[in-house]
Amino acid sequence: MLRTRFTEEFGIEHPIVQGGMMWVGRAELVAAVANAGGLGFITALTQPTPDELRKEIERTRELTDKPFGVNVTILPSINPPPYAEYVQAIIESGIKIVETAGSNPEPFLPYYKEAGVKVLHKCTSVRHALKAQKIGVDGVSIDGFECAGHPGEDDIPGLILIPAAARALDIPIIASGGIADARGLVAALALGADGVNMGTRFLCTQESGIAHKVKEQIVANSELDTQLIFRTMRNTARVADNEVSRKVVEIEKAGGKFEDVRELVAGARGRRVFEEGDLDAGIWSAGLAQGLIHDIPTCAELISRMVGEAEEIIQQRLAEFVVA
Ligand SMILES: Cc1cc2nc3c(=O)[nH]c(=O)nc-3n(C[C@H](O)[C@H](O)[C@H](O)COP(=O)(O)O)c2cc1C
């Protein structure tokens, strides 16, 4: 067993988190992570309405009696979803852990606090983590430049970001981005984190409900197989390398604006990749961790393997370096 401030304060068996993933963070995956002793997050906005989210929470409860949470990602949008109603659904469903991401969680924090909900805020810089600590979140997940999805614009990898955050913060820190195995877990703990968050690794498990072809592609891919899109718009996203992501980068390099790529990056097209296994249907998030993923395990196999090997690395490999 690995015990950290995070496992103690959040009441989770292992210091391993499955972060919110659009179109992927559903009941089966979240419950599998929970049953394996990790902390899984349902992705609120994958559900089309707050009522559907209530049902997904219920469905998850039917599959596990262990703790799990809900991710609420608030990104700038022309037609924003009814965030307040999603938050209300989460609180009324009795969820006790929320992962916030995309923007400052302050507006909803009083509601979470009043309901006794612990908030793990995901961010990409020490300054945002400090701000989150100041407004009263219970922990931060910090995404390094390696991560799938939005790494921010500072381009700081975990090797620097995590120890810098550990030095600056008092609340528990979850290291995120580029972690897929026991080595990453031990490294994150050594850098000062209290646990790890993984996206790409959990995307490629038996219980993640995406097309098998996508999982096989992740196994086949290396750490070189990602693209950074939306760089020119200062809204960078790391996605899998494919025809569409290469095209988006090309258009941006030629001076194209969002209007010129809007159709290529449509959420509905990305969803088709996951649902139909058509790998070039649209863009899909995946991180550098692809280079560390060589199989498609169950969540239970993955988590017990990571914890077991981490214990071995700490007790044997690392301990042997210390001489009198
Ligand atoms: C397919 C996919 C979808 C994601 N969607 C979201 C999301 O909706 N909200 C969010 O906060 N993070 C999202 N993420 C980011 C993950 O929660 C996590 O922070 C990231 O994947 C960590 O980096 P890693 O992939 O290297 O483990 C997504 C990641 C993936 C792979």
The ligand as a MOL file (V3000), in Angstrom:
LIG
                    3D

  0  0  0     0  0            999 V3000
M  V30 BEGIN CTAB
M  V30 COUNTS 31 33 0 0 0
M  V30 BEGIN ATOM
M  V30 1 C -9.6900 11.6770 -24.4700 0
M  V30 2 C -9.4070 12.6850 -23.3970 0
M  V30 3 C -10.3810 13.6150 -23.0590 0
M  V30 4 C -10.1340 14.5550 -22.0470 0
M  V30 5 N -11.1340 15.4180 -21.6790 0
M  V30 6 C -10.9650 16.2150 -20.5930 0
M  V30 7 C -12.0350 17.0010 -20.0930 0
M  V30 8 O -13.1480 17.0140 -20.6350 0
M  V30 9 N -11.8040 17.7570 -18.9880 0
M  V30 10 C -10.5900 17.7560 -18.3620 0
M  V30 11 O -10.4520 18.4350 -17.3380 0
M  V30 12 N -9.5550 17.0490 -18.8140 0
M  V30 13 C -9.7120 16.2580 -19.9140 0
M  V30 14 N -8.6680 15.4670 -20.3420 0
M  V30 15 C -7.3620 15.5360 -19.6350 0
M  V30 16 C -7.2120 14.4310 -18.5930 0
M  V30 17 O -8.1630 14.5230 -17.5750 0
M  V30 18 C -5.8160 14.4920 -17.9450 0
M  V30 19 O -5.6280 15.7140 -17.2860 0
M  V30 20 C -4.7010 14.2990 -18.9530 0
M  V30 21 O -5.0540 13.3000 -19.8890 0
M  V30 22 C -3.4190 13.9140 -18.2510 0
M  V30 23 O -2.4180 13.6610 -19.1580 0
M  V30 24 P -2.0390 12.1710 -19.6860 0
M  V30 25 O -3.0140 11.9010 -20.7830 0
M  V30 26 O -0.6580 12.3070 -20.1490 0
M  V30 27 O -2.2330 11.2310 -18.5480 0
M  V30 28 C -8.8840 14.5590 -21.3820 0
M  V30 29 C -7.9030 13.6220 -21.7490 0
M  V30 30 C -8.1440 12.6890 -22.7300 0
M  V30 31 C -7.0800 11.6870 -23.0840 0
M  V30 END ATOM
M  V30 BEGIN BOND
M  V30 1 1 1 2
M  V30 2 1 2 3
M  V30 3 2 2 30
M  V30 4 2 3 4
M  V30 5 1 4 5
M  V30 6 1 4 28
M  V30 7 2 5 6
M  V30 8 1 6 7
M  V30 9 1 6 13
M  V30 10 2 7 8
M  V30 11 1 7 9
M  V30 12 1 9 10
M  V30 13 2 10 11
M  V30 14 1 10 12
M  V30 15 2 12 13
M  V30 16 1 13 14
M  V30 17 1 14 15
M  V30 18 1 14 28
M  V30 19 1 15 16
M  V30 20 1 16 17
M  V30 21 1 16 18
M  V30 22 1 18 19
M  V30 23 1 18 20
M  V30 24 1 20 21
M  V30 25 1 20 22
M  V30 26 1 22 23
M  V30 27 1 23 24
M  V30 28 2 24 25
M  V30 29 1 24 26
M  V30 30 1 24 27
M  V30 31 2 28 29
M  V30 32 1 29 30
M  V30 33 1 30 31
M  V30 END BOND
M  V30 END CTAB
M  END
